[in-house]
Amino acid sequence: MQRSITFLLALFLLAPLALPAQTEETFGEVIDVRVVNVEAVVTDRKGKRVTGLEAGDFRLLVDGVEVPVDYFTEVADGMALPAPQPVSDSAEEGAPVASVPAGPVGRSFLVFIDESLSIAAQRDMVLKKLESDLDRLGPGDRMAVVAFDGGRLHRLASWTGDRRALAAAFYEARQRPAWGLMTLAERRSSLADRQFLGLEDADQFDLYSNESPFDEFEDESLEPQQYTRILRAAEAAAAALRSVSLPSGRKAMLLLSGGWPSLRPMARLIQDANRLGYTLYPVDVPGVDIAVTPGDVTADRPTAGPAPLLHDPWEEDAHYTLHVLAEATGGRESINSNRLAALERAEEDTRSYYWLGFSPAWKADDRHHRIELEVRRPGLEVRARGGFSDLSPATLAGMETEGLLRFGRGAGSSGRLRVEMGEARPAGWRTVEVPVTLVLPAPDEETELVLAVGALDRFGASSELPRIPFKVSPSEGAPARSVVTLRLRNVQQKLVFHVRDPRTGRQMVEELSFQPGK
């Protein structure tokens, strides 16, 4: 089969992608039987966990409209309890019903380490405590560990329940450099400049005043380089959710934050966590931050006594950001001294909860939907995720390709795909066009496949991943061929070609390196 497609890969750092909802793993024609899971923690006025509730005690709304609860399970101490009653009678007759069988329920903890804003000594204290708490994981629990150095994501451990492998990953993480001192120096410099210019009194210093002459971001008053680092860290955390293979069961992400005092960059992270069914457990790596305590630079002699402890909006805003991340996804933040109990708190919080499910009318249009969960009994509060998205097969292919791009070929890749790259020709300023021929086995019948292509340069900048449906037809012993023309920046980069059959989930992958001038 001969087909020519031209598209532009516009490279930029950690480009956002549309992503799927957390659902049971089904694709293509069976998309209409997927079930959206909602994990809920219910507490009374004193914050004590409430047990023994039934499906009728909950009210579930999607986009403001009440929907039936198609299944309901209470999980207590890691065990799914037998259902106390049948599935809600409000479910439509003949609608697909899913349930969680009684017995142990495993959990998956994804640990994200922000090295770009963390100070090594503070980070290492948290990592050592995480390592010492690994024994809290149950037999069915798994963990994966990724680190972000300001430019690239690094996988330190794939999903595993092996305590030794995880301990080795945390040891490796402690040997890696961290760049938080750079941010600290910038904060001190900013404060000193403002004091020197007489813009703020030392005891009233506000790094985020909207009247700051350094404000470059509308309602944000961070220095541009500070805002950029926070934005990249948040985008990297979201990319980690998309790139690490999606596990089944209860999913939680421990976010080891070096300090994120800005909410605006977090929108995508919250959205992706809800779409993929992750509960966020943000961790305040710095703890009590008393580092920003400079003397008065306008003084003509040394200041007597210790520097006063300043009111630090950076710390307050960072704590508030972590609170919003947790609240929006049904989790809990660990700030100040609680940072050393981060895994303990997340493990306890995910051990007992209510597991609700409903089956929407799937349209595979990638649309985001709002979820609201209420408890009908007065005086009770509930924590749960805030939304889900309607997955399309092309979107799923893009997410899987991003994972392959960042972390390499996994065990799930199968099939034979050969990619033949032709000679690059100039196509504009610093761009080239490259003809590429895809050679793949011919199917037994006409089949529509999905092609996704991704690119990652040596600086960690990734492309937006185009996703292209195309058809292949049976052939008399000859392979199917498709010609694709790529328009790329003329820089060294890694290319991943990923073809998926939406009906069966079968996928074929090939990785190539593109060299400028070759």
N, C-alpha and C positions, 0 to 999 in steps of 0.2 A: 504494500500500500504506500502510495506516495502522497504526502501532504506537506505543504509549506506553511509554517506559522512564524510570525515575527512578533517579538515583544521586547520591551525594554526592562532590564534589571537595574533599577535605580538604587545604588548602594547607599545605605545610611545605617547609623549605629542602632542595633537592636530594634529593627522595624517592627511595629505592632502588627498582629495578625488577628483575623476573626477566628474564634475558637469554639469548641463544642461544649454542650452541657454535660454535667455528670449524669450518665445514664448507664444502663447495662450495655455491654459491648455488642452492638448489632449494627449492620450497615445496609445500605442500599434498599432493597425492596422490603426488608423487615423492619424498617425504621419506625413504623407506626406502632410497634409493640414495646418500645422502650419505656422504661419507668424512671421518673425523676425521684431521687432520694432526698429527703430532708431530715437531717439529724437535729434534734431539739433537746436542750437542757432546760428543765423547769425548776424554779426555786420559789420559796415563799418570801414573805416580807423580810425575814431575817437572813436570807441568802442560803437557806438550807435546801438541799435537793428534795424534790417531791417525787415519790414513786407511786406505783399502783394506778396511774391514770389509764384511761381507755381511749379508743379512737374517737368516741363521741365527745370527749372533753376538749377536743381541738377543733379549731376553725381555720381552714386553709384557703387562702385567696391567691389567685394568680391574676395579675393586672387588675386588681380590685374586684374580681368576681370570684365568689366562693365555688370551690370545686370539691368533688367527693374524694375522700381518702380511700385509695384502692387497697392498701395494705397497711398494717400497723404492727409494730413489734417493740417491746420494751427490752433494752439491753441493760443488764445489771451485773456489775463486776466482770465485764467482758463476756458475759453469756447471754445469748438471745433466749428470752423466756418464751414458753409456749403461749400462743395467742389466747387471751382470756375470752375472746368473743370472735364471731365471724367477721369478715371484712364488711365495712359499712354497707348497709342496705341501700344507701343512696347511689352506689355505683351502678352504672347502666348494665342491664342484663346482657351477657355475652361479651362484655369488655374484658380485655386481657388482665389477669390478676397476677401479681408477683408477691412473694413472701420471703421472709428470712427464716430458714429452718432453725429450730431450737438447737442450741449448742454454742461452742466458742465462736466469737467474732474477732477476726484479726484486724489489726490496724496498720496503716502505713504512715510513717513519719518522714517527711522530706525536710532536711536541715539545709538552710541557705545561710552562708557565711559571707557577710559584707566586709571584704578586706579594704575596700576603697575609702571608707570613712571610719574604720575601727583603728584604735591604738592597740598594738600587738599585746602588751601586757594585760590590758583589760579583756581583750578577746580571748587570750589564753586561759584566764581564770574561768570564763564561762565554758570553754571547750573542755577543760579538765573536769569540771563538774558534770557536764554532759556525759563524758566518758565514764565517770564513776557511777552514774545513774543508769547505765545500760542494762543492769540486772533487773530493772523495773519492767523491761519489755517482756511480754508473754510469749509462749511458744509459737503463736500464730502471727506475731508482730514482725514488721520489717521496717528498715530504715534505709534511706539514700542520703548522700551528703554531696553538696556542690558548693563551690566557692567562686566569688566574683572579685577580680583584681582591679576593677575599674575599666577594663577593656574586654576581657573574655570570661566566659564561664568555664569552670574546670570541674569535672566529675571526679570526686575523691572516692566515692563508693556507690555502686549500683544497688538496686533493691536487694537487701539481704537481711536475714535474721542472725547471721554469724557474729557473735559478740567480738571475736578476735579481729575479724575484718573491719568492723566498725571502729574498734579501738585504734587499729592501725590508721584508719582514715582520719580520726581526730588527732592522732600524733602527727600525721603528715600536715594537717591543717595548721598545727602550732609551729611548724617549721617554715611556713610560707610567710613572705613579707606582708606587712599591712601599712596603709598609707594615711592613717588618721592623723598623724602628727602634722601633715601638710595642711589639713583642714584646720587644725588647732592653731597653727601659725597664722593662717589667714584670718581667723576670728580675732586673734590678739592684735594683728596689724590693723584690722578694721576698727576695733575699739580704740586703739591708740590714735589713729587718724582722726576719729570723731572727737576724742577728748582734746587733741591738739587744736582742732578747728573750733573748739568750744560749742560743738553741736549738741552735746549731752553732758549733764552732770554725772559724775561717776556713780552716785547712788541712785540714779534714775535711768541708767543706760538701758536702751532698748534696741537690740540689733535689728529689729524688724519694723521700726517706725515707718509708717507710710510716707513720712515727710523726708525720709532719707535721700540725700542727693545721689546716693549710689543705686537707688532703686531702678531696675531695668525691666521689671516684670509686672506691670499693672498693679494688682493687689498683693504681689509678693515683694518683700524688701530684702531678700537675700542678695549677697554679691553674686554676679553672674556665674563665676566659676563654682561657687558653692551650690547654687541651684542646679547647675549642670551635673555635678557629681551625684547629688541626691536623685535627680531624674534618671541618670544612668543606672544607679543602684536599684531603683524601683522597677525600671524596665527589665533589668537583668533578673530580678526576682520573678517577674511575670514570665519572662522567657524560660526560666527554669521550670515553672509549672507546665509550660507548653512542651518543653523539650524532653523532660524525663518521662519515660513510658508511664502511661496512666494505669495505676493499680486498681483493683477492685476493692470493695469494702470501705471502711471508714478511713478517710484521708485527712491528715493534718500537716501543716507546714510550720516549722519553727524558723522564724525570721530573726537572725542575729544581726540587729541593726546597729551601725556605728553612730547613729544620730540622724534622724530624718525629720527636721523641723518644718516640713511643708506638706500640706495635704494634696495640693493640686497634682503632683506627679504620681500620687497613689491611686488615681481613679482606675487606671488600666489593671493594676495589680488586684484591686478589689473585684473588678469585673471578671477577670480570668479565674480568680479563686472560686467565685460563685459559679461560674460556668463549668468548671472542672470538678466541683464538689469538694474543694479543700476548705477546711477550717483553719484560719490563720491564728498562730500563737506568737505574736511579736515579742522579741526579747531586747531589752535595753542594755546593750553591751557596756556603755560607759558607767552605768550606775549613777551615783550621786556625782555630778560633774562640777567640780570646783576648780577647774583648770583656768577659767577666764577671770583672773584676779590681778590684772596689771596695776602698777602704780600710776600716779598722775604724771604724764609725760611733759606737762607744762611746768612742773616744779623745778626750781633752780638748785635744789639740794635733795639728798636722799630723804625718803619718807620714813619717819620713826615708827617702829613697831610693825607687826604683820600687815600685809595688804588686806583690806576689808573684803569679806565675801559678798560678791555682787549678786543682786537679783538677776538671774540669767534666763531671759526669754527663750534662748535656744533650747535649753533643757526642758522648759515647760512645754514649748511647742512640739518638741520631739516626743515627749510623753503623750501629748494629746493625739498626735498622729498615730502612735502605736495603739492607743485606745480605740480610735476610729477604725483602724484596720481589723482589730479583733471584733468590735461590735458589729461591723458590717457583714462579717462572715460567721458569726456565732461563736467566736473563740474568746480567749482571755489574754491580756497583755501581762508581761512580767517585767516590772520596772524596779529601779533601785536594787535593794538587797534581794528581791524576788528573782532577779536575773540568774542567781545561782541555784534556783529551784525550777528552772524553766521546763526541763523534761518531766520532772515530778508533777508539776502543775498540769502540763498538757496530758500526761498519761492518766492522771486522776480524772481530768475533765472529759476524756474520751472513753472512760471505762464504763460509765453508766449514762444512758440517754434514751430518748425515744426515737424510733426510726419509722418515719412515715414515707409513703410512696403514693404517687399518682401518675396516671397515664394521660398526657395531653394529646391533642390532635396534632400530630407532627406534620409539618409542611416542608421541612428541610430547607428553610430560608435564612438560617443564621440569625434570626431575630431574637433579641433579648427580651425576657419576660420577668416581671417583678413578682417575688414571692413574699407573702405576709402570713405569718403563723400566729394565731391567738389561742389563749386558753380560756375556755368558757367559764371556769370557776373563778370567782373573785379573789383578789389578793395574791394571785400567782403571776410570775413573770417567766417569759420564755426567751431563750437565745437560739437563733437558727440562721441559716443562710438567707440572703436577700434576693436571689434570682437564679435563672438558668437561661440557656440559649438553645435554639432549635438547630441542631447540627445538620449540615449538608455533607455529602461524601467528599466534595472538593475541599471543604474546610478541614476535614479530618486528614486528608492527604497532605495539606499544607502543614498541619501541626506535626505529623509524623516526619515530614521532610526536614522541618526545623530541628527536630531531635537528632536525626541522622547527621545534619550539618554540624551541629555543635558537639555531639558526643560519639559520632561514628556509627558504623553498621552494627546492628544488634542481632540477637538470635532470631528475632521475628522476621528477618528479611529472607525471602525465598525466591525461587524462580530465576530465570536467566534473562538478563538484559545486557546488551552490548551497545556501547555508545562510541560512535566514530566522529571525531571532530575534524572539520576541514580547516582550510587556511583562513586566518583572520584577515579582514580588510578594513581600512579606515572608514569610520562612519560619522565622524564629527570630532569635536574637541574632546580628546582623551577617551574616546569611545571607539569600539570596533564591532563589526558584525562577524559572527562565527557560524558557519553552517554545521549543523549537527545531525547525524543520522542515528535514529533509534532502531535497533534490531532486536526483535523479541519473538518468542514462539508464536506461531499462528494458532488461534483457538479453533475449537471444533465447530463453533457457530459464531455468527456476528456478535461482537461484544463491545460495549462502550467502556473504556478505561479512563482513568484520570492521571494526567501527568503533572507533577509538581517539580519545580527546579529551584534550587537555592544556591546562594553564593556567599562565601565568607572570606574576607581578605585577611592579610597577615596582621592587621591592626585590630581585629575583632569586629569589624564592621560587617553587618550582614545585609542581605538584600531582602526586599519584599518578595515573598514567594508566590509567583504566578501559578495558578492551577488551571489546567486546560483539559477538558474532556475531549476524547477522540475515539473513533471506532476502528476496530480491526476486524478483518473478515477471514474465513477459512482459506487455506491455500494448499495446493497439492505438494506437500512436503517442503515447501519453501517458507522461510520465516517472514513475518510481517515487518514492514519497514515504514518509518515515518521520518520525514525531513523537517527539522525545526531550525529556524534561524534565530540565534541569540544575539542581542545587542548588549555588550558588556563594557564596563569601564576597563581601560587598558592598564590594569594592575594585576599583580600576582594574586590569585585567589583559588579557593577550593570550590568545586562545583559538585552538587549532589543531584542526580536524576532519580526520581522516584515515581514508579508507575504502580497504581493500585486498581484492582478489580473491586468496585464497590459492592458487588453482589456476594462475593466469597471472602473478601478481606485479603486475598492473595496479593502479595506485593513483590516488586522487582526493583532492585536498587543498583546503581553504579556511581562510583565516585571518581572524579578526574581532577587534575590540577591544570589550571590555565596559567601560562607564562606569557608576560607581555612580549610582543614581537615574535611570538611563535604560533 
